Amino acid sequence: MKQIDRIAKREETDRAAYEILDKEASAREQKTDRLRKLRMSRETEKRHKIDSDKTS
């Protein structure tokens, strides 16, 4: 295999690997955001329940 072919193959592999890593990072960030919003929502509901219990 010629060196130019090896370089092209390596570049193609690198591009594919970085694409996979970018997709995984994006999915991880979306999941983190979704879980953060859920946690904040639950904390808000809990505060409202505590506040309503205090006034009752």
Secondary structure, DSSP 8 states (H G I E B T S, - for coil): --HHHHHHHHHHHHHHHHHHHHHHHHHHHHHHHHHHHHHHHHHHHHHHHHHHHHH-
